[in-house]
Structure formats: C-alpha cells, structure tokens
Amino acid sequence: MTRNRLLEIGALAGISAALVTALSVPPEQTQGDLARMLFVHVPSIWLAYLSFTVTLVASAAYLRTKSLRWDRVAGSSAEIGVVFTAAALLSGMIWGKPTWGVWWTWDARLVLTAVLFFVYLGYLALRRSIEDPATRARRSALFGMLAIVQIPIVHFSVVWWRTLHQQASLVRPGGLQMDPPFVAAFGAALVAFTVVYAALLARRVDLARIEDDIEAALRRQDLPVAGAAVVAPELGGPHV
Amino acid sequence: MTHPTNSPQTPDIRRQALTVARRDLVSEARSGEVMFVVAPFAAIALLLIPIGIGTDVPLLRRIGPGLYWAIVLLFGILVTLRQSADDGGPQRDRLALLGADPVAVLAGRSAAAAVLLIAVEVVLLPVMLALYDVSLPGWPWLFFLIPMVGAALAMLGTIVSAVTGPGASRAALVPLLVAPLAVPILLAATQSLEGLRLGESILTWLLLLAVGNLILAVTGVLAARPLQEALR
C-alpha cells in the first residue's frame, strides 16, 4: 500500500472518529449545539497556520538547497492553507450569525484573517504568473517568507485589541479552559484535520511534480533540435 | 552566483543608492507621471467619494482622515507601478555589470518612491482638509507621520515590485500583494491622524510605524540579492 493511500485511509478514519466524538459531546451551556462549530472552525484555522508555516519552512529550504521539491511543497501547502483559511472564515460567519446576529463584524480577528486569505491568494497568483520554474520558486519563496508575518498578528489580535471574537482556544494565557469531553472532541478534530492536511499535501505535491514534468516536456518540444541551425550545403548560395 | 566585488573605483553603497534614486527622480521629473497624473487622479477620488456616500459635513469630518490614507495607499501603489520604475532587462544587466550593489539599487528605488509618495501625501493633505473640513490641532506631528508612512509604503511597494518582476502581470499583481500587506501601515496612519484630529498623543502609532519601517528595511536588505538573481 502506498504512502498516499495510507494517509488517505488515516484521514478518512480520523474524520469519522472526530465526527462521532463531536456529535457525542453534550450541548454546551450557553450556545447549545452551536458550540460544535468549534470542532470545524478552530481546526480549520489551525490547518491554515500549519500550512503557511510549512510554506515558510519549505521556502527557506528551497532558498538553501535550490531543490524544486521544496518549492512544490511550499506551493502545495499554501494552496491547502488558502482553502482552510476560507473554510475558517466561512465557518466563522456561519457561527457568527446566530451568536452575534451578523454574518460579518469589523473585528480585528475577522479582518486580519480576511487579510491573511488575500495575502496568500496573492502568493498563489504570483506563482501562476511566472513560467520559469526556478524564477517562480525563488520569487515565491521570498514572498512566502515575507507573508508569514501575518500569522502572529492574526493569532494575537484577540489579545492586542478589544475584540468581539472570543480569546484563542489553544495558545492563550491560562491554558485551555474547556470541559474534558470538549477537550477530547477538540483534540480528535485537530488530529483528524492534521492527518487530512498531510494526505492532501502528499497528493498535491505528487500532482505538482507531474505538472512540472509535463511543463518541462512541453518546453523541450519547443526547443530547436541540437544541430538544427546547420543546414546541408546547396548549390546557388544560401536562400534569403 | 557571485557578484562583482567593489573595486576602488566603484562608489560606496550610499552613493550608489543616491545615484539610483536621482536617476529615478529625474526620469519621473521628465515624465511627470506621479505629480501630473497620479496625484490629480487621487484628488479627484477624494472629491468623488462624498458624492457617492453623501455630502454630510459632520460625517465627512469624521471619516476624512481614514479616507485620506486609504486613497494614499491605493494611489501610492500606482507610484510604485509608474513607468519610470520599470527597469528593462538591459538596464538591469548594465547595473549588474557596473558592480552596483543590489541592496543599493533597492534602497535607491525605495528612496525615490518615498520622495514621490511624500509629495503625493503633501499634495493631497490640504485637499482633504479643505473638502472634508477637518482640523488637526496636533499638526506638527505630521512632519514625522507623513515621511514615515511614505517610507513604509515605498519600501513595501518596491520590494513587492521586485518580487513580481517585470512582465504583463505586474500591474495586476502588485496591488493584490501590496494592499493586504499594507494593512498595519494603513491602521497606524489612520489612527495617528484620528489622534491628531482629537488632539491625542500618537506616539504609540508612530512607534508601530517605526517598527514597520525597520522590518521592511531589514527585509529589503536580506531580499535584494536573491531578487536580483531571480531576475536573470
């Protein structure tokens, strides 16, 4: 069984287990069943952070080694991160409507998460705009390293500014403040989402490698064959 | 890739940067793209917005400073995208062959963009004050605020322009990349001007701008060489 297949099976099992655990948790005291959104919303933004951190590490590794493998990891991870940032924004809006009464509010955490989404959307647009793999890798690596500054700002925005958004669930002063069943379900969701990330990343990196191979083959087709400039001698001088 | 080492004839990095900045500014003075196209266009935007949202003077007085900086940010991107800032391949190659330090080139470009952005800010400020009837009791702070915002936006725009490189997609990509990254600068600038309007201290926001400038300067120094190599 291949590594990708194993990861996909693990992701499916993890998601199933997380779903069962999340549904078996009793309703929360104030928000009732709505609180179950926590098991989708927080793991989504966690995956976004993880993805963009992997992009940073892979970008630095590319600049150091010049191996396109790292560039593929950086690009693939950023793609997954953008998807999960969108998921975090959407799940937050769905959660916000019944609790805050609005789909969107001009809160520091919300606005900065939207900014994070657009920064990495820009990163993906930058990648698509450059054809040459080495140039694309180098420029996007530099931008990928610059863009990471956003993550601590987004995460600690709820500490630095007075916001409507609740305090961070994971990394916060005073540690986790949830009842044990919630902690268990939350942990299961985090693990399941992380395995999903690993499965998606492995598959996407493979796809990126195939894309690169196809692009390289197409580029080779466009090149003149070695020696094509040499023509057989003809009587009557060269054609003009 | 190695760079030509500076020979005794090669001017030091500061003079190289000044030469690049002067060249950019002379080129801009000839074309007049920023002062005769971008700045008037931005002034028209300041004029049009109240027509769109309603000419309620108390409301305009309140939102004027924020609108001013939003316009400076959006039109400031056009300053970094100006034609005179777009080097062709032969220009880049010549600079490299002359032994120009990539850090000096990036610093020179940023300095020129900063001068132009500050000029745009200075032109737009009285327009905003007049149209939106805003008074700024703490106006002497503007001597610090305007250059700091101009420098930060110029550095960010120049770095991102260098990352995207020349090409057809540059005009679309630079705004997409700069606008979200400029949010902390916009926030500090808006809060500072709001503080000045209310007669409050803006030291914290100026400190944030100073930190932002420092981060961008360090990023520029670290990224200059890899970026120059990426353009070859």
Chai-1 contact restraints between the chains, C-beta under 6 A:
chainA,res_idxA,chainB,res_idxB,connection_type,confidence,min_distance_angstrom,max_distance_angstrom,comment,restraint_id
A,V115,B,P180,contact,1.0,0.0,6.0,A-B,restraint_1
A,V115,B,V183,contact,1.0,0.0,6.0,A-B,restraint_2
A,F118,B,P180,contact,1.0,0.0,6.0,A-B,restraint_3
A,V119,B,P180,contact,1.0,0.0,6.0,A-B,restraint_4
A,G122,B,L176,contact,1.0,0.0,6.0,A-B,restraint_5
A,G122,B,L177,contact,1.0,0.0,6.0,A-B,restraint_6
A,A125,B,L176,contact,1.0,0.0,6.0,A-B,restraint_7
A,S129,B,S169,contact,1.0,0.0,6.0,A-B,restraint_8
A,S129,B,L173,contact,1.0,0.0,6.0,A-B,restraint_9
A,T135,B,A230,contact,1.0,0.0,6.0,A-B,restraint_10
A,R138,B,A230,contact,1.0,0.0,6.0,A-B,restraint_11
A,R139,B,V163,contact,1.0,0.0,6.0,A-B,restraint_12
A,R139,B,A230,contact,1.0,0.0,6.0,A-B,restraint_13
A,L142,B,V163,contact,1.0,0.0,6.0,A-B,restraint_14
A,L142,B,A223,contact,1.0,0.0,6.0,A-B,restraint_15
A,F143,B,V163,contact,1.0,0.0,6.0,A-B,restraint_16
A,L146,B,T219,contact,1.0,0.0,6.0,A-B,restraint_17
